[in-house]
Amino acid sequence: MLEPRALDGLRRLRLLDPVGAKTCTAAIRALADEPRPEGAFPLGESGYYRLAVGTWRVLYQVDEDALFVLNIGRAS
């Protein structure tokens, strides 16, 4: 599920980097099958993860029954 802030980030990304937007979208879809892929960085014990996708990052939370994409932005 994409949270409103993540949807806004994806819309901005489509304008700035259409190829990056497609890559991020594919990575988000893949999270449905594997919510903790290689390269996902857990943020402590919070249940939050950061996934680098090229020059972009996806911040998401893994819950027992769902995955929530919280934000999409530039990797620092």
N, C-alpha and C positions, 0 to 999 in steps of 0.2 A: 504494500500500500504506500503510495506516495503522499506524504504530508504536504499541506499547502506551500510551505517554504521550499520544499524540494521541487514541486511543480513550477514555482516561479524560477528557481535556479535552472531547471531544464529548459524553460522557455527562453531565458537569457542565453543559455548555452547554444541553443539552436540558431540564434542570431549571430553569435560570436564565432562559433566553431561547429558547423553542421556535422562534420565528420566525427568530432568529439562527442556530439550529442548522440549520434547513432551508436558509437562505441559504449558510452555510458548506459544507454538504454539496453543494449545487449547484455552488459554486465549486470544490470539490475534484474533483468529477466532470469539470468543464470543463477542469481541468488535464491530464487524460488526453489531450485533443485539442490543447491549447495550453499546454505547460508553462511558457512564459514570456509570459504575457499582459501587456497594457498595465496598468500599476499594480503589477506585481510588482517588488520591489526586491531586486536582487542584493546579497548580503553579501560583498563583495570577490570574490576569485577562488575561493572555497571550494566553489562549486556549490550553496550554500544560498540560498534566496529567502524573502522575507517578502511576504505578500499581505494587504492590508487588506480586510476584508469587513465593511462597516459599522463597528460598534464593536469588532469582533473581528479577530484576525490569525491567519494560518495560516503556520507555518514549515515549509518543505519543502526537500528536496534533489533535484536532478535528476542522475540517473546516466545513463550511456549507454543502458541498456535499461529503466530503471525510474524511477519517481518515488516518493519516500518522504515521507509527511507525518509530521513529527516532533512537532509540538505545535500545539495550538489554544488560544488564550487571548485575554484582553482587550487591545485595542490601547492603547498608552500615549500 
